[in-house]
Amino acid sequence: MNSENRSNVEESAADENTIINNRKERTLMNPEKLEIMKSMIRRGANTREIAVDLNISQASARRYKRKIEEGQNLIILPKSKTINRQKEELSTIVTQAVVNDNSITLGGVQTRLAEQGISRSVSTICRILKEESFSRKRLQKIPVERNSISNMDLRQNYCRMLSNLSDDRLIYNDETGINLHTSPKFGYAPITLILRVCKLANRGINISLLVAISLSGVVHSKIFDGSVDGERFKEFLMELSQINANLSKVYIMDNARIHRSSVVSAFVQNSNIRIEFLPPYSPQLNPIEEYFPP
């Protein structure tokens, strides 16, 4: 091989390496590219030039070029649209199964698909739900009694009553329990090892927190060791009424047993303060529920 031929081969190899290293991700053939290819063939373009300009593989360029030169009538089917349509239909079936039953598991969705003659893995179903912005959540169970006709009527009456009161008169009360001896339930460890942590068997004493809030923020709070009974709640109400002495306040609370205990009822009657109870099964009407973390 003479020096001139060797130089041509090296230049050709260099050009090919440049094309391979710099080429973009291949794209699908479409009718517009087909017309461009026909025009390039009429101008005498070779296979490599067609592949580079249309961003398709040389094998595809060679195949389409041969068929065009043979005079075959080429029709480019919209394969991507067909695939997208099938994916959309599958996504619709999967999401509809979840909408119809929010407590369904991935295995349950897989069974629903199988009933329609569709076989998909659990990982595929999980990926579809993530793409559709669905995530696994803890179920919040709502009592059936909440939406009974009588309770809905009580909620309407309560809202009418509340609409006649100015917001600055309202004070919302509630209590919650806290345990300082809880620990995380999940952690990290190598795949082959079991994760263990040492902790006291005794859960310790529960701590109770009583809070009252108004439109401007926390009005009063109190912490107890142990649970809250009627006597402790009466003391809390007594302190709260002293803070708001000579002010016409309305104290809102739920129907917990301690709120309706005899000692609390006696104090309310003797102190002449106004208490309004929430309708049954209606904690969502008490803004203080948003004050406590879930």
Secondary structure, 3 states (H helix, E strand, C coil): CCHHHHHHHHHHHHHHHHHHHHCCCCCCCCHHHHHHHHHHHHCCCCHHHHHHHHCCCHHHHHHHHHHHHCCCCCCCCCHHHHHHHHHHHHHHHHHHHHHHCCCCCHHHHHHHHHHCCCCCCHHHHHHHHHHCCCCCCCCCCCCHHHHCHHHHHHHHHHHHHHHCCCHHHEEEEEEEEECCCCCCCCCCCCCCCCCCCCCCCCCCCCEEEEEEEECCEEEEEEEEECCCCHHHHHHHHHHHHHHCCCCCCEEEECCCHHHHCHHHHHHHHHHCCEEEECCCCCHHHCHHHHCCCC
